[in-house]
């Protein structure tokens, strides 16, 4: 089965998040770091992630084999139940 647009977006997003993590850990390439961060925000926003998820870099998806079938967005996550 061919890769879908969602598969490509997810792969790009995860790759950029990995680079961002590397740059943060090494405290290197500040200009490139800003570029990567902006690109993460752009892709994640286009995919439908909320501002909060983007700020927290909290991206989750459901897979079926090698394909992304559903993104787990803020509004699709049931709220945590509080203890009485």
N, C-alpha and C positions, 0 to 999 in steps of 0.2 A: 504494500500500500504506500502511496506517495505521501511525503510530508505535507502537512497542511500549513496554512498561514499561521495558525495558532501554535503549531509545533515549532515553526521557525522563530516566532516572536518569543516563545518560552525559552528556547535555546539561546537566543541573543540576550535575553534578560538575565538568565543564569550566568552566562559568560561574563557579562558586564559586572554583575554583582561579585563574581569571583575576582575580577580585576580590581574593583573598588576595595575589596577586603585586603588584597595584596598591597595596594598602595597605602592604605591606612596603616597596616602593620609595619611597613617599611618606612613610613613617613617620607615617601619620595614622590616625585613628579606632581607637585601641587596643581599645575595647570591642566595636566592630563587627568588628574583626579576630578577636577571640577567638570571637565568635559564628559567624563564617564558618568558622573553623578547626574548631570543634566540629561544625558541619553537614557539612563535608567528611569528617571522621572517621566520622560516623554513616552517611552515604550510602555511602562506600567500604566500610565494614565490612559493611553490609547487602548490598552487591554481591558480597562474597566476597574482597576484597583483604586481603592479610596485614597484620599490624601493621607490618612492615618497609616494605612498599610504601606504606602510608599515611603513615608517618613521613617517607619519602623523597619523597612525592608522586609516586610512580612508577606512573602509571596508563596502561595500554595496552590497546587493543582491536583486534579485526579487524573490518573493515567489508565489507559487500557493498552497493555503491551508497550509498544514504543510511541504511542500517540497520547497527546493531552486531549482529554475529552471534556474537561470542565475545570474552570477556575474557581477557587474558593474565595469568594469576595466577602467583604464585611457583612453585607446584607444576607449572605447565604450561610453564615455561621450562626448556629443557635446561641443565644446568650448563655453564659455560664450561670448555673443556678446557685444562688447564695444559700448558705446554711442558716437555719432559723436561730 
